[in-house]
Amino acid sequence: MSQNYSLLSEVDTPVLPKLYVTVHPEGAAVVSTHPSRPSLNPHWNSNLTFSCSATSTITLRLYHATRFPLLRHDRLLGVCITRVEDLLNRCSSENTIALELKADSQVSGRVSVLLTTLEKAAQNAALEMQKNAKRLGRVPGAIIAVESVVGAGASAAQMNLAGALEQVISRVDFIVRIGDELSKVHPYARTAWNVLTSVYKAVKQQREADESVVELVQTLIHVYSFQEQAGFLLQKIKPLEDTLVKIAEETVECANFIQEYTDLGFSERTIQTTFLNKNEAKIEDHKKALSKLKEDFDRGLALQTTSSVNNLEQSRLLDTLDRFRYDASLRAECLDGTRVEILRKITDRLDSRSKPTNILWLSGVAGSGKSTIATSVSEHFRRLGRLGAFIFFTRNDEASSKPRVVLHNIVYGLAASNPRLRDAICTAISRDAALVTAPIRTQFEQLLQKPLVSVLPDVRDSEPIIIILDALDECSNESRKELVSLIANHFSTLPSIFCFFITSRPEAEFIASFRSGHHAEQFPLPLPSTGRDDDILLYIGDCMDHVWAKNPSLGDTLSKEDVIVQLADKSGGLFIWAATACKFIDAYNPEGKFKLLLDRDFAPESRLDGLYTTALQNAGPWNENDFQDQALRVLSAIVLGKAHLTQEAIDSLLGLKRGTSSRILEYLGCVVQRASDQTVRVLHASFTDYLTDRVRSGKFPWHLKFNMCGLENSHLLNHEIPDLPDRIERSLSPELRYASSYWSDHLLEGEHDDKMIQELGGFVQAHLLHWLEILSLRGQMNLARGMLEAAWSSVQVCKTTQAFF
């Protein structure tokens, strides 16, 4: 703040007055100008720095400095009271404004001021302190004698003060340099840095300073000692930002006090005993305030450090869980405006505190939109911060449906949703490191049931946490029975605040398990109706808007509204029919695709099969032998595969020329899709059902050779090879790893004839040891016996005697 002044009333003094202005910000220390030269129209051009909020009041007082400070007080000539934000608004153009000063309700003068924010004030303070430094370098002649008496002791104090200030400035400078990270602290730290720098320059020119001020600065050094601590991390200090703001504010107050204190020489302060006692008290108050803030900061930093260590240890413990990465990037939500009533009923039911069970089972026929609904429900609760886990299953992806993996994903998701629950789960793992590989019933009790019960008093009144398991019917046969038992018999016993939303087809196994004992409440999706479905109309309408935008000439021959209605009628209420049809149309020659679909009658009982047949027949040149052979083999790899493969892996696995599967899949975009990891998968499980009735898997090329990983010594044990995982990654391609793990599954599911047995015999005779080597390198020797037994059973089915077995 800068000021000048014009006097309106007569000043009762035989000589021209020395005037000064004091500024009293609400809740902050008083600052003041220097007394002006004797004048009735003084100009200070002073820059005063203080800290307060925009809503604070600020009082300006004009004083006449007395010539005899020991005999009388300075005379108050006028007062102005205003609000900081009002003053800032009036000074927004950075021009000075005039404020009226009043005495006894009468205008006694005007003071011109300019109020700016802390950043600008810091620059102003630095300039002002440079002026102070020059002024403090000159010693008043009236007190030279006194100063000569105390000069010897004052020099050492001055040096201590200079050194101490230098340390404080360097430490405050550290806060200024990281100001972008600590945005709330930065303005105060910048102001403190500027003021202290100016004081430091002034003190270097002054010959003495009081030991009490040195002690105050030493206290400041101690407060900022956190900057020197080993392992200082910004993420630790960030949560303590409020305490740092208070430290920076107190530093500004101390800096302003030191500035005012050093304006007078050592001898002058010694003569004015009252002044000295008053400032000794101020120094003590500042030291106490700084010490208290230092204690608060140290306590908070210790808590942050302890918390960081605990978090690292808990992360390590949770990493021992066998989790699966469920990639939902390809999963669609319900189109806005569709399934509104169904979604409302589901979310209301999951939110209800009076539900009969904590499991809600959404059942529906293939293609009715269960997975889309599940995704929408998951995103609803994710936005509310109440999604515990979202797990979904894909046919033939055995890794995602193992009961242990499902349980561990739920445990991990719930640990992330509640700190107390995280503590309880990590405590259980730390007590028994082998718990994560214990029988599934033990894991359920120790990792899920007991931790959930232990936090129940803290979360009883909270909103429910939702765990979603979608497409339970897509689990592998080996996993399904155990997983259904786990859900029905154990998940249903958990506290009701932890709710499970499960979707599947209404198969007999689920009906028997979930309905018996009232373990789950069933929510059946309405069967597809012969009437027109408004949600289907909205969905197809949205897709056709996109098709028409890409092909505006369609409007010349077709009515978009008629096409939408006819397609909706043919869908029979099946969303997957509508989705597949729209993908089929949104490709080459959409007008021709419309005609194919609209001219064909789709029987209600085989509506999807009819659509898939039409889509495949018109997807590519099936009359060409090369295309037919390659397309069937690529589809077989996608549909019958036990793990998802990339296009490159499919080409290599099937012995196709590089890029073949990519070209084939360009024709099949209406029934297959690419995930974010570039693996290929079917659009919907109903397409797998359709194809597995007609097409079986093809031939696998093994491309095996001895010492696949180039080991220098085949007599080394696997654990003695330090870079074995990297060698495996480099040497064993994805398709080779796939074939080595799953060839017996495809053998059992394929047709058994003499040709197949001959191929099997050639493999055993030439590559059995190579295959065992791969299993050994990958730690899968436990699979060997079961796979060989599967091969033997295939030979028995064919009633063929082979010497190799």
JOUR-V254964 format. One record per backbone hydrogen bond with DSSP energy under -0.5 kcal/mol. CO is the residue of the C=O (numbers start at 0). NH is the residue of the N-H. E is the energy in kcal/mol with one decimal. If there is no record, write none. Layout:
BEGIN
co=[CO	CO]
nh=[NH	NH]
e=[E	E]
END
This chain:
BEGIN
co=[0	1	2	2	3	5	9	10	16	16	17	18	19	20	21	22	22	23	24	30	39	41	45	52	53	55	56	57	58	59	60	60	61	61	62	62	63	67	67	74	77	78	79	81	82	83	84	85	86	88	90	96	98	100	100	101	102	105	107	107	108	109	110	110	111	112	113	116	117	118	119	120	121	122	123	124	125	126	127	128	129	130	131	132	133	134	139	140	142	143	144	145	145	146	149	150	151	152	153	153	154	155	156	157	158	159	160	161	162	163	164	165	166	167	168	169	170	171	172	173	175	177	177	180	181	182	184	184	185	186	187	188	189	190	191	192	193	194	195	196	197	198	199	200	201	201	209	209	210	211	212	213	214	215	216	217	218	219	221	222	223	224	224	225	228	232	232	233	234	236	237	239	240	241	242	243	244	245	246	247	248	249	250	251	252	253	254	255	256	257	258	259	260	264	265	266	267	270	271	272	273	274	275	276	277	278	279	280	281	282	283	284	285	286	287	288	289	290	291	292	293	294	295	296	297	298	299	300	301	302	303	304	305	306	307	308	309	310	311	312	313	314	316	317	320	323	324	325	327	334	338	339	340	341	342	343	344	345	346	347	357	358	358	359	359	360	360	361	362	364	366	366	368	369	370	371	371	372	373	374	375	376	377	378	379	380	380	381	385	385	388	390	393	395	396	396	397	397	401	402	403	404	405	406	407	408	409	410	411	412	413	413	417	418	419	420	421	422	423	424	425	426	427	431	432	433	434	438	439	440	441	442	442	443	443	444	447	448	449	450	451	452	454	454	455	458	464	465	465	466	467	468	469	470	471	475	475	476	478	479	480	481	482	483	484	485	485	486	489	490	494	496	496	498	499	499	500	501	502	503	504	506	506	507	508	509	510	511	513	513	514	515	519	520	522	531	532	533	534	535	536	537	538	539	540	541	542	543	544	545	546	550	551	552	553	553	557	558	559	560	561	562	563	564	565	566	567	567	568	570	572	573	574	575	576	577	578	579	580	581	584	588	589	590	591	592	593	594	595	596	600	602	603	605	606	607	608	609	610	611	612	613	615	615	619	620	622	623	624	625	626	627	628	629	630	631	632	633	634	635	636	641	644	645	646	647	648	649	650	650	651	652	656	658	659	660	661	662	663	663	665	667	667	670	672	674	677	678	679	680	683	683	684	685	686	687	688	689	690	690	706	712	716	717	719	720	722	723	724	725	726	727	730	732	733	734	735	736	737	737	738	741	742	743	744	745	750	752	753	754	755	756	757	758	759	760	761	762	763	766	767	768	769	770	771	772	773	774	775	779	780	780	782	783	784	785	786	787	788	789	790	791	792	793	794	794	795	799	801]
nh=[47	113	43	44	111	109	11	12	18	38	64	35	62	32	60	24	30	58	27	22	6	4	47	55	84	83	25	81	23	79	21	62	76	77	19	64	74	70	71	63	61	101	59	57	86	87	88	89	90	91	93	112	110	107	108	78	105	102	7	8	100	5	98	112	3	96	1	120	121	122	123	124	125	126	127	128	129	130	131	132	133	134	135	136	136	137	142	143	146	147	148	148	149	150	153	154	155	156	157	208	158	159	160	161	162	163	164	165	166	167	168	169	170	171	172	173	174	175	176	177	178	180	181	182	185	186	187	188	189	190	191	192	193	194	195	196	197	198	199	200	201	202	203	204	204	205	212	213	214	215	216	217	218	219	220	221	222	223	224	225	226	227	228	228	231	235	236	237	238	239	240	243	244	245	246	247	248	249	250	251	252	253	254	255	256	257	258	259	260	261	262	262	263	268	269	270	271	272	275	276	277	278	279	280	281	282	283	284	285	286	287	288	289	290	291	292	293	294	295	296	297	298	299	300	301	302	303	304	305	306	307	308	309	310	311	312	313	314	315	316	317	318	319	320	322	325	326	327	330	337	342	343	344	345	346	347	348	349	350	351	499	360	520	361	501	362	522	503	524	367	574	575	372	373	374	333	375	376	377	378	379	380	381	382	383	385	386	384	387	465	467	469	396	397	399	400	400	401	405	406	407	408	409	410	411	412	413	414	415	416	416	417	421	422	423	424	425	426	427	428	429	430	431	434	435	436	437	442	443	444	445	446	447	447	448	449	451	452	453	454	455	455	457	458	459	461	498	387	388	500	390	502	392	473	474	478	479	480	482	483	484	485	486	487	488	489	490	491	492	493	497	464	498	466	359	501	468	361	471	363	506	509	510	511	512	513	514	515	518	519	517	518	521	360	362	533	536	537	538	539	540	541	542	543	544	545	546	547	548	549	550	553	554	555	556	557	559	562	563	564	565	566	567	568	569	570	571	572	571	573	574	577	578	579	580	581	582	583	584	585	586	592	593	594	595	596	597	598	599	599	602	605	606	609	610	611	612	613	614	615	616	617	618	619	621	623	624	627	628	629	630	631	632	633	634	635	636	637	638	639	640	397	679	649	650	651	652	653	654	655	654	700	659	662	663	664	665	666	666	667	668	670	671	682	680	677	646	674	644	672	686	687	688	689	690	691	692	692	693	694	709	715	719	720	721	723	726	727	728	729	730	731	732	736	737	738	739	740	740	741	742	745	746	747	748	749	752	756	757	758	759	760	761	762	763	764	765	766	767	770	771	772	773	774	775	776	777	779	778	782	783	784	786	787	788	789	790	791	792	793	794	795	796	797	798	799	798	801	804]
e=[-1.7	-0.9	-0.9	-1.9	-2.9	-1.6	-0.5	-2.0	-0.6	-2.2	-3.1	-2.9	-3.3	-2.5	-2.5	-0.6	-2.1	-1.6	-1.9	-3.9	-1.8	-2.4	-0.6	-1.4	-2.2	-2.8	-2.3	-2.3	-3.2	-2.3	-2.8	-0.5	-3.5	-1.0	-2.1	-0.6	-2.1	-1.8	-2.1	-3.0	-2.6	-2.5	-3.1	-3.3	-2.1	-2.7	-2.1	-1.9	-1.4	-1.2	-2.2	-2.8	-2.6	-3.2	-1.2	-2.0	-1.4	-3.0	-1.4	-1.1	-3.4	-2.1	-2.8	-0.5	-1.1	-2.8	-0.9	-2.8	-2.7	-1.3	-2.1	-2.9	-2.0	-1.8	-2.5	-2.7	-1.5	-1.4	-2.1	-2.4	-1.5	-2.1	-2.9	-0.8	-0.6	-1.5	-1.3	-1.2	-2.2	-1.9	-1.0	-0.7	-1.4	-1.1	-1.8	-1.5	-0.7	-1.3	-2.7	-0.7	-2.2	-2.3	-2.7	-2.5	-2.4	-2.7	-2.8	-2.0	-1.7	-2.2	-2.8	-1.9	-1.7	-2.9	-2.4	-0.9	-1.2	-2.1	-2.3	-1.3	-1.6	-1.3	-1.6	-0.7	-2.1	-0.6	-0.7	-2.2	-2.9	-2.1	-2.8	-2.6	-2.3	-2.5	-2.8	-2.3	-1.9	-2.4	-2.8	-2.1	-2.1	-3.0	-2.0	-0.8	-0.7	-1.3	-0.5	-1.6	-2.3	-1.7	-2.4	-2.6	-2.0	-1.8	-2.2	-2.1	-2.3	-2.0	-1.4	-0.6	-1.6	-1.9	-0.5	-0.9	-1.3	-0.9	-1.4	-1.9	-0.6	-1.3	-1.5	-2.2	-2.3	-1.7	-2.2	-2.8	-2.5	-2.5	-2.2	-2.1	-2.1	-2.5	-2.8	-2.6	-2.2	-2.8	-2.2	-2.4	-2.9	-2.4	-0.6	-0.8	-0.8	-2.1	-1.8	-2.1	-1.8	-1.8	-2.1	-2.7	-2.2	-2.0	-2.4	-1.8	-1.6	-2.9	-2.1	-2.2	-2.6	-2.4	-2.3	-2.5	-2.6	-2.4	-2.3	-2.2	-2.4	-2.1	-2.2	-2.6	-2.8	-2.4	-2.3	-2.9	-2.3	-2.0	-2.4	-2.6	-2.6	-2.6	-2.5	-2.3	-2.4	-2.6	-2.2	-2.2	-2.7	-2.5	-1.9	-2.1	-2.7	-1.6	-1.3	-1.5	-1.4	-1.0	-0.8	-0.8	-1.1	-2.6	-2.6	-2.1	-2.3	-2.2	-2.6	-2.4	-2.2	-2.4	-1.8	-1.2	-3.2	-0.5	-2.8	-0.6	-2.9	-0.7	-3.8	-1.8	-3.4	-1.7	-0.9	-2.1	-2.1	-2.6	-2.3	-0.5	-2.1	-2.6	-2.3	-2.3	-2.0	-2.1	-2.1	-2.2	-1.0	-3.1	-0.5	-1.4	-0.8	-2.8	-2.8	-2.9	-2.1	-1.3	-1.0	-0.5	-1.1	-0.5	-2.6	-2.7	-2.5	-2.3	-2.0	-2.6	-2.6	-2.4	-2.4	-2.1	-1.6	-0.7	-0.6	-0.9	-2.4	-2.3	-2.2	-2.5	-2.6	-2.2	-1.7	-1.9	-2.6	-1.7	-1.1	-1.9	-0.6	-1.6	-1.6	-2.3	-2.5	-2.1	-2.7	-2.9	-0.6	-1.4	-2.9	-2.7	-2.3	-2.3	-2.3	-1.3	-0.5	-0.8	-1.2	-1.4	-1.6	-2.0	-2.5	-3.0	-1.1	-2.7	-3.1	-2.0	-1.9	-2.0	-1.5	-0.6	-2.5	-0.9	-2.5	-3.1	-2.0	-2.1	-2.2	-2.8	-2.6	-1.4	-2.1	-1.1	-1.7	-1.5	-2.1	-2.5	-0.8	-3.0	-3.1	-0.5	-2.6	-3.5	-2.7	-1.4	-2.4	-0.6	-2.2	-2.6	-1.8	-3.0	-1.9	-1.1	-0.8	-1.8	-2.2	-0.7	-0.6	-3.1	-1.2	-0.6	-2.2	-2.2	-2.3	-2.9	-2.4	-2.0	-2.0	-2.8	-1.8	-1.2	-2.0	-3.0	-1.8	-1.6	-1.6	-2.0	-1.2	-1.8	-1.4	-2.5	-0.7	-2.4	-2.4	-2.1	-2.5	-2.5	-2.2	-2.2	-2.0	-1.4	-0.6	-0.6	-0.7	-1.5	-0.7	-1.9	-2.9	-2.5	-2.5	-2.3	-2.0	-2.4	-2.4	-2.4	-2.7	-1.8	-2.5	-1.9	-2.0	-2.1	-3.1	-1.9	-0.5	-0.7	-0.6	-1.3	-0.9	-2.5	-1.8	-2.9	-2.5	-2.3	-2.9	-2.8	-2.6	-1.5	-1.2	-0.7	-2.0	-1.9	-0.5	-2.5	-2.7	-2.6	-3.0	-2.2	-1.8	-2.6	-2.6	-2.1	-2.2	-1.8	-3.1	-2.6	-0.6	-0.7	-2.7	-2.2	-2.4	-2.1	-2.8	-2.3	-0.5	-2.9	-0.7	-1.6	-2.3	-1.9	-2.4	-2.7	-0.9	-0.6	-1.5	-0.6	-0.5	-1.9	-1.5	-3.1	-2.4	-2.0	-0.6	-2.7	-0.5	-2.7	-1.6	-0.8	-1.9	-1.9	-2.5	-2.7	-0.5	-0.6	-2.1	-2.9	-1.7	-1.4	-1.6	-1.7	-0.8	-1.5	-2.2	-2.7	-2.2	-2.2	-2.7	-2.6	-0.7	-2.5	-2.3	-2.6	-2.3	-1.2	-0.6	-2.0	-1.5	-1.8	-1.8	-2.2	-1.8	-1.4	-0.7	-1.9	-2.4	-2.1	-2.2	-2.6	-2.3	-2.0	-2.5	-2.5	-1.9	-3.0	-1.1	-2.6	-2.4	-2.1	-1.9	-2.2	-2.3	-2.7	-2.0	-3.5	-1.2	-2.3	-1.2	-0.5	-2.1	-2.5	-2.4	-1.8	-2.0	-2.3	-2.3	-1.7	-1.8	-2.2	-2.0	-1.6	-0.5	-1.7	-0.9	-0.6	-1.6]
END
